[in-house]
Every structure is written in C-alpha cells, then in structure tokens.
Amino acid sequence: MTTSGVAQTVRLRYWAAAAQAAGTDFDDIEVSGEITLDALIQQATVLHPERKFADVISTCSLLLGEQPVSTTSPDEVTVGPGDCVEFLPPFAGG
C-alpha cells in the first residue's frame, strides 16, 4: 500500500500503562486510505492479543492529532494516512 513508493501509515502511540501492556510505545499500521478509529483499535488488539492490553486501551482517552476523541463513537471517526492516534490511560494524582 504505497503512494509514490512511500508506505501510508497511521501511528498508534501508547502512553504509560498502555505502552507497558503493548510492550512498545507505538505501532505503525499500514493503510490504503481513510479507516475508522474502531478498525484501528481492532487491529491493535490483533497485534497485542493479551487481555491486559484490551483492558487498558478500553479505558484510554484518545487523541487524534491534538484533538480529543471524547463524545464521538470510534466507528464514526475516520483516520487518514499520516495521522497519529494517542492512547492515554487514566492517570492518578494531580
């Protein structure tokens, strides 16, 4: 899946407990065009099939670029090549 020989990807960036559960800070997912956030989450759980990962990311706040994804359902949010989705687990403290 390339355009002019360059792979098109979406970066999934994991923070704190999400990174620990994934065993990595990020995954780059190849895409051929726009994809739903829900489909990306499903791909992430295939890459990291451990139950702990699914449990952690289900509690995460999500950012698409710098915009929070809060009230919109993940199956209604589209993500395009070059975008970054950040998974932010709940943080304790202030």
C-alpha positions in Angstrom: 0.0 0.0 0.0 2.1 2.8 -1.2 1.8 6.2 -2.9 4.9 7.1 -4.9 6.8 4.2 -3.2 6.1 5.6 0.3 4.1 3.4 2.7 1.0 5.0 4.1 0.7 4.5 7.8 -1.3 5.6 10.8 0.7 5.7 14.1 -0.9 4.4 17.2 1.0 5.9 20.2 0.7 4.3 23.6 1.4 6.0 26.9 2.0 4.8 30.4 0.1 1.6 31.2 -0.9 1.2 27.5 2.7 1.2 26.4 3.5 -1.3 29.2 0.7 -3.6 28.1 1.7 -3.4 24.4 5.4 -3.8 25.1 6.1 -0.9 22.8 5.4 2.9 22.6 3.8 2.7 19.2 2.6 0.7 16.2 2.6 1.9 12.6 -0.4 0.5 10.8 -0.4 0.4 7.0 -3.5 1.8 5.4 -4.6 2.3 1.9 -6.7 5.4 2.7 -9.1 6.5 5.4 -10.0 4.0 8.1 -12.3 4.1 11.1 -10.8 4.5 14.6 -12.7 1.4 15.5 -11.0 -0.6 12.8 -7.6 0.7 14.0 -8.4 -0.3 17.6 -9.3 -3.8 16.4 -6.0 -4.1 14.5 -4.1 -3.0 17.7 -5.8 -5.8 19.7 -4.8 -8.3 17.0 -1.2 -7.1 17.3 -1.4 -7.3 21.1 -3.8 -10.1 21.9 -3.1 -10.1 25.6 -6.2 -9.5 27.7 -4.4 -6.8 29.7 -3.8 -4.7 26.6 -7.5 -4.8 25.6 -8.5 -3.9 29.2 -6.1 -1.0 29.3 -7.0 0.5 25.9 -10.7 0.2 26.7 -10.2 2.8 29.5 -8.0 5.2 27.5 -8.7 8.7 26.4 -7.9 9.1 22.7 -6.4 11.9 20.8 -6.5 12.2 17.0 -3.7 14.6 16.3 -4.2 17.2 19.0 -8.0 16.8 19.1 -9.6 14.7 21.9 -12.0 12.0 20.7 -14.5 12.0 23.5 -18.1 12.0 22.5 -17.9 10.5 19.1 -18.2 6.8 18.7 -14.9 5.2 17.3 -16.8 3.7 14.4 -17.8 7.2 13.3 -14.3 8.7 13.5 -12.1 8.5 10.3 -8.4 8.4 10.4 -6.2 9.0 7.4 -2.6 8.2 6.4 -0.1 10.2 8.3 -2.4 10.7 11.3 -1.4 9.8 14.8 -3.8 8.3 17.4 -2.7 8.5 21.0 -3.9 6.2 23.8 -3.8 7.9 27.2 -4.7 5.7 30.1 -6.2 7.4 33.2 -3.6 9.0 35.3 -3.6 9.0 39.1 -2.6 12.1 41.1 -2.7 15.8 40.0 
